[in-house]
Amino acid sequence: MVERLRDLQASSPEIEASAVVSLDGLTIASALPKDVEEDRVSAMSAAMLSLGERITSELGRGTLDQVYIKGEEGFVILMSIGEDAVLTTLAREDAKLGLIFLDMRRATDDLSKLV
């Protein structure tokens, strides 16, 4: 899994970090920089995914596909990996989101076989 995350970051240089997180907030695999707290990223990713799923359900928007957050310094993008995990990526502020979404979708397809 870590190798697949590193491949994702190599194919999309705008992705600075990535992790596979369980729905209960535990890190399954990560390619995060040393200055990023793995446990904090995992817990927040699980919380955001849970909230996103509740919002889409309550507002009749179907099944949650992705959540993305834009900040001054870049993006945090979450994408479901099947029903048991989420792929979290940190992307630069100048990232081309269409390409990142495409690369993430390919990664989630591969990772779903490993989760």
C-alpha positions as CSV (number, residue, x, y, z in Angstrom):
1,M,0.0,0.0,0.0
2,V,2.8,2.4,0.9
3,E,4.4,1.7,-2.5
4,R,1.0,2.6,-4.3
5,L,0.8,5.8,-2.3
6,R,4.4,6.7,-3.3
7,D,3.5,5.9,-6.9
8,L,0.5,8.3,-6.6
9,Q,2.7,11.1,-5.4
10,A,5.3,10.4,-8.1
11,S,2.6,10.5,-10.8
12,S,1.1,13.7,-9.4
13,P,3.9,15.9,-8.1
14,E,1.3,18.4,-6.8
15,I,0.3,15.8,-4.2
16,E,2.5,16.4,-1.2
17,A,1.3,13.6,1.1
18,S,-1.2,10.7,1.2
19,A,-2.5,8.1,3.6
20,V,-5.0,5.2,3.7
21,V,-7.2,5.5,6.8
22,S,-9.8,3.2,8.3
23,L,-13.3,4.5,8.9
24,D,-12.6,4.4,12.7
25,G,-9.6,6.8,12.3
26,L,-6.6,4.4,12.3
27,T,-3.8,4.7,9.8
28,I,-3.5,1.7,7.5
29,A,-0.7,3.0,5.4
30,S,0.9,6.4,4.9
31,A,3.4,8.4,2.9
32,L,3.2,11.5,5.0
33,P,6.1,13.9,5.7
34,K,7.8,13.6,9.1
35,D,6.3,17.0,10.3
36,V,2.7,15.7,9.8
37,E,1.1,13.9,12.7
38,E,-0.2,10.7,11.3
39,D,-2.7,10.0,14.1
40,R,-4.2,13.5,13.8
41,V,-4.5,13.2,10.0
42,S,-6.2,9.8,10.4
43,A,-8.7,10.9,13.0
44,M,-9.7,14.1,11.1
45,S,-10.0,12.1,7.8
46,A,-12.4,9.6,9.4
47,A,-14.4,12.4,11.0
48,M,-14.7,14.4,7.7
49,L,-15.7,11.3,5.8
50,S,-18.4,10.4,8.3
51,L,-19.8,13.9,8.3
52,G,-19.7,14.0,4.5
53,E,-21.6,10.7,4.3
54,R,-24.2,12.0,6.7
55,I,-24.7,15.2,4.8
56,T,-25.1,13.5,1.4
57,S,-27.5,11.0,2.9
58,E,-29.6,13.6,4.8
59,L,-29.8,16.0,1.8
60,G,-30.6,13.2,-0.7
61,R,-27.4,13.6,-2.7
62,G,-26.7,9.8,-3.0
63,T,-23.5,8.0,-2.0
64,L,-20.5,10.1,-1.0
65,D,-17.7,10.0,-3.5
66,Q,-15.2,12.6,-2.3
67,V,-14.7,15.5,0.1
68,Y,-12.3,18.3,-0.6
69,I,-11.3,21.2,1.5
70,K,-9.5,24.2,0.1
71,G,-7.3,26.3,2.3
72,E,-4.9,29.2,1.6
73,E,-2.0,26.7,1.4
74,G,-3.6,24.0,-0.7
75,F,-6.2,21.2,-0.6
76,V,-7.1,18.2,1.5
77,I,-8.9,15.6,-0.6
78,L,-10.7,12.5,0.7
79,M,-11.9,9.7,-1.5
80,S,-13.6,6.5,-0.4
81,I,-11.8,3.2,-0.9
82,G,-14.7,0.8,-0.9
83,E,-16.7,0.7,2.3
84,D,-13.8,0.3,4.8
85,A,-11.3,3.0,4.2
86,V,-10.5,6.4,2.8
87,L,-7.6,7.8,0.7
88,T,-6.5,11.2,2.1
89,T,-4.2,13.4,0.1
90,L,-2.7,16.8,0.7
91,A,-2.2,18.8,-2.5
92,R,-0.5,22.2,-3.3
93,E,-2.6,25.3,-3.8
94,D,-1.8,25.4,-7.6
95,A,-2.8,21.7,-8.1
96,K,-4.8,20.7,-11.2
97,L,-7.7,19.1,-9.4
98,G,-9.1,17.2,-12.4
99,L,-5.8,15.3,-12.8
100,I,-5.5,14.7,-9.1
101,F,-9.1,13.3,-9.0
102,L,-8.3,11.0,-11.9
103,D,-5.0,9.7,-10.3
104,M,-6.8,9.3,-7.0
105,R,-9.6,7.3,-8.6
106,R,-7.0,5.0,-10.1
107,A,-5.2,4.6,-6.8
108,T,-8.5,3.9,-4.9
109,D,-9.3,1.1,-7.5
110,D,-5.9,-0.4,-6.8
111,L,-6.0,0.1,-3.1
112,S,-9.5,-1.4,-2.7
113,K,-8.0,-4.7,-3.7
114,L,-5.5,-4.5,-0.8
115,V,-7.8,-3.2,2.0
